[in-house]
Amino acid sequence: MRLAAVVTMLMITLPVGGTDAPDPVSLTYDVVALDGKLFLEKEPEPERLTLGSQAVSGDRLRTGPSAFAALGVPSHTAVFRLGAKTSCTLAHERPGVLLHVEKGSVRALFGSYGGAEPRLVTTPSAVLAVRGTEYGLTVKKNGTTKLVVFDGVVEATDVDGVGPPIRVEAGQQTRIKTGTPPEPPSGHHMSPGDWERGHGVSPSGAAGVGAFGSPQGGASGSPGAGSQGSGGSKRRGG
């Protein structure tokens, strides 16, 4: 069972008000925080994005060494905090999928949402579904995914559908390797701030931006996204 089948299964099993998969909708992603370099992969060469730039569904982004970036998706009340050397694709061509993380580290924050479709994050080995939660994930070069949940519940499934979905609750973690079911959840004792500092997903000394784009005084480990500008060119009227 490949990604499309797993996504369809999750859309059926989650309480989202329907069983028919809607057509993919193009979404806008705002760069709400940035420290270091963030690139849009394109030909003939990558384009550097800045604080306030926008990207859209289907764009492939990557952060540079020692970089931090936060992407806000206002329509789905979601923020993705990207650590250094992280590569991801926006929306990834499947209904409900907001982010496909190819490698690197991401802290995901989700607020209240009244939409009909689930909010999904995928990796080369996993499909992660939420209804409102906060978690961190890392993806290695071989596709192995490590999920750490800080708040709420995540339903995790291996991308091949080898095993059934598992529920990973706040204070729990799991690992999903390519072609194998998720490991049974185990406990962790990390705060969001501890996890971010250990994975380069929070710039030191940065001012805060609220989880969904509103300014705030940001302490490390809060739902804020952090903010620092960086040189480069804005995109799509950013």
C-alpha positions as CSV (number, residue, x, y, z in Angstrom):
1,M,0.0,0.0,0.0
2,R,1.7,3.2,-1.1
3,L,1.2,6.9,0.0
4,A,-2.0,7.6,-2.0
5,A,-3.7,4.6,-0.4
6,V,-2.5,5.4,3.1
7,V,-3.7,9.0,2.7
8,T,-7.1,7.9,1.5
9,M,-7.4,5.4,4.4
10,L,-6.6,8.1,6.9
11,M,-9.1,10.5,5.4
12,I,-11.7,7.8,5.7
13,T,-10.9,6.8,9.3
14,L,-10.5,10.2,10.7
15,P,-13.7,12.2,11.7
16,V,-13.5,14.7,8.9
17,G,-17.1,14.7,7.7
18,G,-16.8,12.7,4.5
19,T,-15.2,9.8,2.7
20,D,-14.5,11.3,-0.7
21,A,-11.0,12.7,-1.2
22,P,-11.3,16.3,-2.4
23,D,-9.2,17.6,-5.2
24,P,-5.9,19.2,-4.1
25,V,-6.2,23.0,-3.4
26,S,-3.3,25.3,-4.0
27,L,-2.2,26.8,-0.6
28,T,-0.1,29.8,0.3
29,Y,2.8,29.5,2.8
30,D,4.1,32.6,4.5
31,V,7.7,32.9,5.7
32,V,6.9,34.2,9.2
33,A,10.4,33.8,10.7
34,L,13.9,33.4,9.2
35,D,17.4,33.2,10.5
36,G,19.9,32.2,7.9
37,K,19.2,31.1,4.3
38,L,16.0,29.6,2.9
39,F,16.0,28.6,-0.8
40,L,13.2,27.8,-3.3
41,E,14.6,25.0,-5.5
42,K,14.1,26.0,-9.2
43,E,15.9,26.1,-12.5
44,P,18.4,27.3,-13.5
45,E,19.4,28.0,-9.9
46,P,17.8,28.2,-6.4
47,E,16.0,31.4,-5.4
48,R,16.7,32.8,-1.9
49,L,13.6,33.7,0.0
50,T,13.3,36.3,2.8
51,L,11.2,37.1,5.8
52,G,7.7,38.0,4.4
53,S,8.1,35.9,1.2
54,Q,5.5,33.5,0.1
55,A,5.6,30.0,-1.4
56,V,2.8,27.9,-2.8
57,S,1.7,24.3,-3.1
58,G,4.2,22.2,-5.0
59,D,7.3,24.4,-4.2
60,R,10.3,22.6,-2.9
61,L,12.3,24.4,-0.1
62,R,15.5,23.8,1.8
63,T,17.3,25.6,4.6
64,G,21.0,26.3,4.7
65,P,23.5,25.2,7.3
66,S,22.8,26.8,10.7
67,A,19.5,28.2,9.3
68,F,16.1,28.4,10.9
69,A,12.8,29.2,9.1
70,A,9.1,29.1,10.0
71,L,6.3,28.7,7.4
72,G,2.8,29.7,8.3
73,V,-0.3,28.3,6.6
74,P,-3.1,30.6,7.8
75,S,-5.9,28.8,6.0
76,H,-5.1,25.6,8.0
77,T,-3.9,27.3,11.2
78,A,-0.5,25.5,11.0
79,V,3.1,26.6,11.4
80,F,6.1,24.5,10.5
81,R,9.5,25.4,12.1
82,L,12.3,24.1,9.9
83,G,15.8,23.4,11.2
84,A,19.1,23.6,9.4
85,K,19.7,21.5,6.3
86,T,16.0,20.6,6.0
87,S,14.4,19.8,2.6
88,C,10.6,19.7,2.1
89,T,7.9,20.0,-0.5
90,L,4.8,22.0,0.1
91,A,1.4,20.1,-0.2
92,H,3.1,17.2,-2.0
93,E,0.2,16.8,-4.5
94,R,-2.1,14.8,-2.2
95,P,-5.3,16.1,-0.6
96,G,-4.8,17.0,3.0
97,V,-1.0,16.8,2.9
98,L,0.5,20.2,4.0
99,L,4.2,19.2,4.0
100,H,6.4,16.4,2.8
101,V,9.6,16.3,4.7
102,E,12.4,14.7,2.7
103,K,15.1,15.1,5.4
104,G,15.9,17.3,8.4
105,S,14.0,18.5,11.4
106,V,10.6,20.1,11.8
107,R,8.5,21.2,14.7
108,A,4.8,21.3,13.7
109,L,2.1,23.3,15.5
110,F,-1.6,23.1,14.7
111,G,-4.4,25.3,16.0
112,S,-8.2,24.9,16.0
113,Y,-9.4,24.1,12.5
114,G,-12.9,23.6,11.1
115,G,-11.9,22.3,7.7
116,A,-13.3,19.1,6.2
117,E,-10.1,17.4,5.3
118,P,-7.4,16.1,7.7
119,R,-4.0,17.9,8.0
120,L,-1.3,15.5,7.1
121,V,2.5,15.6,7.1
122,T,4.4,12.9,5.2
123,T,8.0,11.7,5.0
124,P,9.6,8.9,2.9
125,S,8.5,6.4,5.6
126,A,5.5,7.9,7.4
127,V,2.1,9.6,7.2
128,L,1.2,11.7,10.2
129,A,-2.4,12.9,10.8
130,V,-3.6,15.4,13.4
131,R,-6.7,17.3,14.4
132,G,-4.8,19.9,16.5
133,T,-1.5,19.2,18.2
134,E,2.2,19.9,18.5
135,Y,5.1,17.6,17.7
136,G,8.6,17.4,16.5
137,L,10.0,15.1,13.8
138,T,13.3,14.3,12.3
139,V,13.9,12.5,9.0
140,K,17.3,10.9,8.2
141,K,18.8,10.4,4.8
142,N,17.6,6.8,4.7
143,G,14.0,8.0,5.3
144,T,13.7,6.9,8.9
145,T,11.3,9.2,10.8
146,K,11.4,10.0,14.5
147,L,8.2,11.5,16.0
148,V,8.0,13.2,19.4
149,V,4.6,14.4,20.5
150,F,4.3,17.4,22.9
151,D,0.6,18.1,22.9
152,G,-2.5,16.3,21.5
153,V,-2.5,13.1,19.5
154,V,-0.8,12.1,16.2
155,E,-2.0,9.1,14.2
156,A,1.1,7.6,12.6
157,T,1.2,5.1,9.7
158,D,4.0,3.7,7.7
159,V,3.9,5.0,4.1
160,D,3.7,1.4,2.7
161,G,0.7,0.5,4.9
162,V,2.5,-2.5,6.3
163,G,1.0,-2.0,9.7
164,P,-2.2,-0.3,11.1
165,P,-2.1,3.3,12.2
166,I,-1.0,3.9,15.8
167,R,-1.9,6.7,18.2
168,V,1.0,8.6,19.6
169,E,-0.1,10.8,22.5
170,A,1.5,13.8,24.4
171,G,4.7,12.6,26.1
172,Q,5.2,9.8,23.7
173,Q,7.5,9.1,20.8
174,T,7.9,6.5,18.0
175,R,10.1,5.7,15.1
176,I,9.1,4.6,11.6
177,K,11.5,2.9,9.2
178,T,10.8,2.5,5.5
179,G,8.9,-0.6,4.8
180,T,8.1,-1.4,8.5
181,P,5.2,-0.6,10.8
182,P,5.7,2.2,13.4
183,E,7.4,1.1,16.6
184,P,5.1,1.0,19.7
185,P,5.0,4.4,21.4
186,S,7.4,5.0,24.3
187,G,7.7,7.8,26.8
188,H,9.9,10.9,26.5
189,H,10.7,13.7,28.9
190,M,11.6,16.5,26.4
191,S,10.0,19.9,26.4
192,P,9.4,21.6,23.1
193,G,12.3,24.0,23.9
194,D,14.7,21.1,24.8
195,W,13.8,19.3,21.5
196,E,14.2,22.5,19.4
197,R,17.6,23.3,20.9
198,G,18.8,19.8,20.3
199,H,17.7,19.8,16.7
200,G,18.5,23.4,15.6
201,V,14.9,24.4,15.2
202,S,15.1,27.6,17.2
203,P,17.5,30.5,16.7
204,S,19.1,31.8,19.8
205,G,18.0,35.3,20.9
206,A,15.3,35.7,18.3
207,A,12.3,37.8,18.9
208,G,9.0,35.9,18.8
209,V,6.2,35.6,16.3
210,G,2.9,33.9,17.5
211,A,2.2,30.4,16.3
212,F,0.0,31.6,13.5
213,G,1.8,34.8,12.5
214,S,0.9,37.4,15.2
215,P,3.8,39.1,17.0
216,Q,4.7,38.1,20.5
217,G,7.7,38.0,22.8
218,G,9.1,34.6,22.0
219,A,10.8,32.5,24.6
220,S,12.4,29.3,23.3
221,G,10.0,26.4,23.6
222,S,6.8,28.5,23.4
223,P,4.4,28.1,20.4
224,G,6.0,31.2,18.9
225,A,7.8,30.9,15.6
226,G,10.8,33.2,16.3
227,S,11.8,36.0,13.8
228,Q,14.9,37.4,12.3
229,G,15.2,38.8,8.8
230,S,17.8,37.7,6.2
231,G,19.0,39.1,3.0
232,G,17.6,38.0,-0.4
233,S,14.7,38.6,-2.7
234,K,11.0,38.4,-1.9
235,R,8.6,36.3,-4.0
236,R,5.0,36.5,-5.2
237,G,4.4,39.9,-3.7
238,G,5.8,38.7,-0.3
